Amino acid sequence: MSMDRNVRASAPGKVNIALRVGAPRSDGFHPLDTVFEALDVRDDVEARLAGELSMSISGLGEDLPIDATNLVIRGAQLLKDRYGWRSALDCAPEELGAQLTVTKRIPVAGGMAGGSADAAATLVALNELWLLGLSDEELHECATELGSDVPFALLGGVARGTGRGEELQTLATNQTHGWVMLTNSRGLSTPAVFNEFDRLDLGEATVPDTASVIDVLSGTATGIEHRTLLGTVLANDLEQPARSLRPDVATIIDTIRAHIGAGALDAHAVILSGSGPTIAVLAEPTHLDVLAARLGKLFPELTPVVAIGPARGTYLVN
């Protein structure tokens, strides 16, 4: 087996345009009704044939673990264990390996699903590198086992997610959305946010739906009118528990909302991204650089990241 083969795949970050959460199910998971949008802030995974599985990280997150706790290695091991026998390479399944190099641009622990994007890119890259010939459905099944956001990272675009977020329905829209993502160097644990959601008894047996967001996405309004309408229906049920755990996040959101309401900030709306602490500000795509600079001055402790959606899902670069 020649070790010269290498493949690169690229996967998008995401924002939850809406994130509605129900009371925990009997299995402990919270049922969701969410609308994902893929963003053009992307991570890449380059996979090169090797005698074993290993990984390295460049860019953001160079201090992240690179052992079996990382979704990249977990995804690679899952493919090898389950489908290694299908490889068209001239080697036994147990001999399959890869050196995985992750180039990270998606902020770490920021509610933009960077780890899920890395897992999705790993699945696509290794499917090609190892000549497994997996279908989209088989890749989706593997993605679902790795995490609720991984299937959407594969799909991209705009989609409604139900169940734990892994049951996806593509939503058609021909409109673009500009975002400034305000990332925070101090993270916020997703399990802690969900635990606080439960402690505050915010969940209902029936999950609130995302119909209002879907109506705007599929409506006839275009351009600024469309994005203005979208700003009125953004919703995140995890904002309240995140605010409870992190008063600083609450202060930032309230300040931005007050500036938008007073016409002092050229933006449509602000929302917590996922479980936080990243904060997403919806604005006109042509105004993002000016808005990012303004927000950077207002909140020097935060890092603004400019993004546009919807973006393409995971794809092979070469």
Secondary structure, DSSP 8 states (H G I E B T S, - for coil): --S--EEEEEEEEEEEEEEEE----TTS---EEEEEEEEEEEEEEEEEE-SSEEEEEEETTTTS--STTSHHHHHHHHHHHHHGGG--SSS-GGG--EEEEEEE-S-TTSSS-HHHHHHHHHHHHHHHHTT----HHHHHHHHHHH-TTHHHHHHBSEEEEEETTTEEEE------EEEEEEEESS---HHHHHHHHHHTT---SS----HHHHHHHHSS--HHHHHHHHHHH-EETTHHHHHHH-HHHHHHHHHHHHHHHTT-SS-SEEEE-TTSS-EEEEE-GGGHHHHHHHHHHH-TTEEEEEEEES-B-SEE--
